[in-house]
């Protein structure tokens, strides 16, 4: 994808261009390990890790200063559109882990939808409040 003037960004393109992999992986691994140790459940640890991977990654991408300037500006102008990409990724991950660890199809669908909704609202609010600055 070229970044010339006039080309439209998409939530996925802007999320991948400014995604803070170190912060996201660190938060996901740390919270997943703590959740696993507290619950002694692989499913709980994985879903918690996926949730915080998407949450911290999306939040740091919105308020951070690294990555492509045009992608950060787009994410700041359209925080609710941007929030959709990390929320959808987190929701799909949680749904798959829930399905594969014995939660069933209905449990996986509802866990995924709940995760998508929660991440979308949190990241959209963060982007609205803190991410709309002039970049």
C-alpha positions in Angstrom: 0.0 0.0 0.0 1.4 3.3 -1.0 1.1 6.3 1.4 0.6 9.0 -1.2 -1.8 11.9 -0.6 -5.4 10.8 -1.4 -5.0 7.2 -0.6 -7.4 6.2 2.1 -6.1 4.4 5.2 -8.0 1.5 6.6 -8.1 0.5 10.3 -6.0 -2.6 9.6 -3.3 -0.7 7.7 -3.0 2.0 10.3 -2.9 -0.5 13.1 -0.1 -2.6 11.5 2.0 0.5 10.7 2.0 1.8 14.2 1.6 -1.3 16.3 3.9 -1.4 19.3 4.9 -5.1 19.2 7.2 -4.9 22.3 4.6 -3.3 24.6 1.8 -5.6 23.3 3.7 -8.8 23.6 5.1 -7.9 27.0 1.6 -7.0 28.4 0.1 -10.1 26.9 2.8 -12.4 28.2 2.8 -11.0 31.6 -0.9 -10.9 32.2 -1.4 -14.3 30.6 1.3 -15.8 32.9 -0.3 -14.3 36.0 -3.7 -15.4 35.0 -2.5 -18.9 34.3 -0.7 -19.1 37.7 -3.8 -17.8 39.5 -6.3 -20.0 37.8 -4.2 -23.0 36.7 -6.1 -23.0 33.4 -4.4 -22.7 30.0 -7.5 -21.2 28.5 -7.8 -18.5 31.1 -4.1 -17.6 30.6 -4.4 -17.4 26.8 -7.6 -15.4 26.7 -6.3 -12.9 29.3 -3.0 -12.6 27.3 -4.8 -12.1 24.0 -7.1 -9.5 25.6 -4.2 -7.4 27.0 -2.2 -7.9 23.9 -4.9 -6.1 21.9 -5.7 -3.6 24.6 -2.2 -2.4 25.4 -1.1 -2.6 21.8 -4.1 -0.5 20.6 -3.7 2.0 23.4 0.0 2.6 23.0 -0.5 2.8 19.2 -3.1 5.6 19.7 -1.1 7.6 22.3 2.5 6.7 21.3 4.8 8.7 19.1 6.4 5.9 17.1 5.4 4.6 13.7 4.3 6.3 10.6 3.2 9.8 11.1 0.3 9.6 8.6 -1.0 6.4 10.2 -0.9 8.0 13.7 -2.7 11.0 12.3 -5.4 8.8 10.7 -5.9 6.9 13.9 -6.2 10.1 15.9 -8.8 11.5 13.5 -10.8 8.3 13.4 -10.3 6.6 16.8 -13.5 4.5 16.6 -12.5 3.1 13.2 -9.0 2.4 14.4 -10.3 0.7 17.5 -12.1 -1.9 15.3 -8.9 -3.6 14.1 -7.4 -4.5 17.5 -10.8 -5.2 18.9 -11.6 -7.6 16.1 -8.2 -9.3 16.4 -8.6 -9.7 20.1 -12.2 -11.0 19.8 -11.3 -13.6 17.2 -8.4 -14.8 19.3 -10.5 -15.1 22.5 -13.3 -16.9 20.5 -10.8 -19.4 19.0 -9.2 -20.2 22.4 -12.5 -20.5 24.1 -13.7 -22.8 21.3 -10.6 -25.0 21.4 -10.4 -25.3 25.2 -13.9 -26.7 25.5 -16.1 -23.7 25.8 -18.2 -24.8 22.9 -19.3 -22.9 19.8 -21.9 -20.7 21.6 -19.5 -19.9 24.4 -16.8 -19.0 21.9 -19.0 -16.8 19.9 -20.3 -14.9 23.0 -16.8 -14.6 24.5 -15.5 -13.2 21.2 -18.4 -10.8 20.8 -18.0 -9.6 24.4 -14.3 -9.1 23.9 -14.8 -7.2 20.7 -17.3 -4.9 22.3 -15.3 -4.2 25.4 -12.0 -3.6 23.5 -13.8 -1.4 20.9 -15.3 0.8 23.6 -12.1 1.1 25.7 -9.9 1.9 22.7 -12.4 4.2 21.1 -12.6 6.2 24.3 -8.8 6.3 24.7 -8.5 7.5 21.1 -11.2 10.1 21.5 -9.7 11.5 24.7 -6.0 11.2 24.2 -5.4 10.3 20.5 -6.9 13.3 18.7 -4.0 15.7 19.0 -2.3 17.4 16.1 0.4 15.1 14.9 
